Amino acid sequence: MEKAYDVLIRNLCEHTALALEDIAEIRALTFMLREVAPNEDFIRQGDEPEHSALVVTGMIARYHLLGSGRRQYLAFHLAGDLPDAQGLFIDQMDHGLSALGPASIAFIPHRQLFAAFRRRPTFALAVWRETLRDASIFREAITNNSARPMQARMAHLFCELFYRARAAQLVRGNRCRLPISLAQLGETLGMAIATVNRTLADLRRSGTVDLRDSELIVLKWRELQRLGDFSPIYLHLKRQSPPLA
C-alpha cells in the first residue's frame, strides 16, 4: 500500500505547488493508520477531535445525522482527501464521517499540523485550499439537489465522483469503485428508494452509465456530462482529469 504521506502529497499537489521543504515537512508528520469497516463511523457529530483524518484507501462519506436518526449525506471523499480539515479550526464537529466500504484512515495530530503550518506556510495554504474546495463541492451539491431534475441530479453526482476518481488515479479503464447502497444514494440526492431505482434504470437505458457490484461504469462520458449539466470548474483542480470520449 502507498505510504500515507505520499497519498496526501499527491492530492495537495493537484491544486498547490509544494516546495521540497513542504514535502519533507509532510513526510515528517506522524500518521497513525487505522482500518475502518464498511459503514463504521470514525468521527461523530459533537466530537472534539485532536487529530485530522486522511483517506489512504477506500471511500468516506460525510453526513448530517437528523433527530429522527436518518442521515443526509453531504459529500464523498477519496484517497488523499482530508475530510475533516475543518476540525482544525472549529471546536466541535457539526457532522460525522463514516466509511462506505472498507477503508484505511491515517490520523495526524493537530498539534503537529499547527507546528508544521508555522514552519511551512505554503503547506498551511494547501490545507486551507482543501477546506475551500470542500465548500465549493457543498455549494454544488445544494444546487444539484434543489435545482436539477432527478435524472440530471444523479448523472451529476456520478460525473463528479468519476472525474475526481480519475484525477486521483483510481479509475481503471471506464470503471471506479463506488461502494454505495441505493438507500445511501437516496439519502445523498434527496430521493425515495423507488425514485432512485427508477432514475438509475433511466440512466442505464440511456447507455451512459451503470452502477453494479459497487462499481461505477461510465459508458458515454460526454453524454453523461450533458445529462448531468456537469462542469468540473467547481472542483478547482489545476491538473485536470484527462478527457474522455
Backbone hydrogen bonds, N-H to C=O, Kabsch-Sander energy under -0.5 kcal/mol:
donor,donor_aa,acceptor,acceptor_aa,energy
7,V,3,K,-1.8
8,L,4,A,-2.1
9,I,5,Y,-2.5
10,R,6,D,-2.3
11,N,7,V,-1.7
12,L,8,L,-2.6
13,C,9,I,-2.2
14,E,11,N,-1.4
15,H,12,L,-1.5
16,T,12,L,-1.9
18,L,16,T,-0.9
23,I,19,A,-2.1
24,A,20,L,-2.3
25,E,21,E,-1.9
26,I,22,D,-2.2
27,R,23,I,-2.3
28,A,24,A,-1.1
29,L,26,I,-1.4
31,F,29,L,-0.6
32,M,30,T,-0.6
32,M,107,F,-2.4
33,L,31,F,-0.8
34,R,105,I,-2.7
36,V,103,A,-3.4
39,N,99,A,-2.8
40,E,37,A,-2.1
42,F,97,L,-2.1
43,I,97,L,-1.4
46,G,93,M,-3.2
47,D,44,R,-2.3
52,S,108,I,-2.8
54,L,106,A,-2.4
55,V,81,D,-2.5
56,V,54,L,-0.6
56,V,104,S,-2.7
57,T,104,S,-1.4
60,I,77,H,-2.6
61,A,98,S,-3.3
62,R,75,A,-2.8
63,Y,96,G,-2.3
64,H,72,Q,-2.3
66,L,64,H,-0.6
66,L,70,R,-3.0
69,G,66,L,-1.9
72,Q,64,H,-2.2
73,Y,71,R,-0.5
73,Y,187,E,-1.2
74,L,62,R,-3.2
75,A,62,R,-1.1
77,H,60,I,-3.0
80,G,55,V,-3.6
81,D,78,L,-2.2
84,D,53,A,-0.6
85,A,82,L,-1.6
87,G,84,D,-1.8
88,L,85,A,-1.8
89,F,86,Q,-2.1
90,I,86,Q,-0.8
93,M,47,D,-2.9
96,G,63,Y,-2.9
97,L,43,I,-2.8
98,S,61,A,-2.2
99,A,40,E,-1.8
100,L,59,M,-2.6
101,G,59,M,-0.7
103,A,36,V,-2.2
104,S,57,T,-1.6
105,I,34,R,-3.1
106,A,54,L,-2.6
107,F,32,M,-2.2
108,I,52,S,-2.9
110,H,50,E,-2.9
113,L,109,P,-1.9
114,F,110,H,-2.8
115,A,111,R,-1.7
116,A,112,Q,-2.3
117,F,113,L,-2.5
118,R,114,F,-1.8
119,R,115,A,-1.5
120,R,116,A,-2.9
123,F,120,R,-1.0
124,A,120,R,-1.4
125,L,121,P,-2.5
126,A,122,T,-2.0
127,V,123,F,-2.0
128,W,124,A,-2.4
129,R,125,L,-2.5
130,E,126,A,-1.4
131,T,127,V,-1.5
132,L,128,W,-1.9
133,R,129,R,-2.7
134,D,130,E,-2.2
135,A,131,T,-2.1
136,S,132,L,-2.0
137,I,133,R,-2.2
138,F,134,D,-2.5
139,R,135,A,-2.3
140,E,136,S,-2.1
141,A,137,I,-2.2
142,I,138,F,-2.2
143,T,139,R,-2.1
144,N,140,E,-2.9
145,N,141,A,-2.6
146,S,142,I,-1.7
147,A,143,T,-2.5
148,R,143,T,-0.5
148,R,144,N,-1.2
153,R,149,P,-2.6
154,M,150,M,-2.2
155,A,151,Q,-2.4
156,H,152,A,-2.6
157,L,153,R,-1.8
158,F,154,M,-2.3
159,C,155,A,-2.4
160,E,156,H,-2.6
161,L,157,L,-2.5
162,F,158,F,-2.4
163,Y,159,C,-2.8
164,R,160,E,-2.6
165,A,161,L,-2.1
166,R,162,F,-2.2
167,A,163,Y,-2.2
168,A,164,R,-1.8
169,Q,166,R,-1.7
170,L,165,A,-3.3
172,R,175,R,-2.7
173,G,171,V,-0.6
174,N,172,R,-0.6
175,R,172,R,-1.6
176,C,216,L,-1.8
178,L,214,S,-2.8
180,I,178,L,-2.3
185,L,181,S,-2.3
186,G,182,L,-2.2
187,E,183,A,-2.1
188,T,184,Q,-1.1
189,L,185,L,-2.2
190,G,186,G,-1.3
191,M,186,G,-2.0
196,V,192,A,-2.5
197,N,193,I,-2.6
198,R,194,A,-2.2
199,T,195,T,-2.8
200,L,196,V,-2.7
201,A,197,N,-2.1
202,D,198,R,-2.1
203,L,199,T,-2.2
204,R,200,L,-2.3
205,R,201,A,-2.3
206,S,202,D,-1.4
207,G,203,L,-0.5
207,G,204,R,-1.3
208,T,203,L,-1.2
209,V,203,L,-0.8
210,D,217,I,-2.1
212,R,215,E,-2.2
215,E,212,R,-1.5
216,L,176,C,-3.0
217,I,210,D,-3.1
217,I,215,E,-0.6
218,V,174,N,-2.6
218,V,216,L,-0.6
219,L,208,T,-2.8
219,L,217,I,-0.6
220,K,208,T,-1.9
224,L,220,K,-2.3
225,Q,221,W,-2.8
226,R,222,R,-2.1
227,L,223,E,-2.6
228,G,224,L,-2.2
229,D,225,Q,-0.8
229,D,226,R,-0.8
230,F,225,Q,-2.1
234,Y,231,S,-0.7
235,L,232,P,-2.0
236,H,233,I,-1.7
238,K,14,E,-2.3
238,K,236,H,-0.5
239,R,14,E,-1.1
240,Q,238,K,-1.0
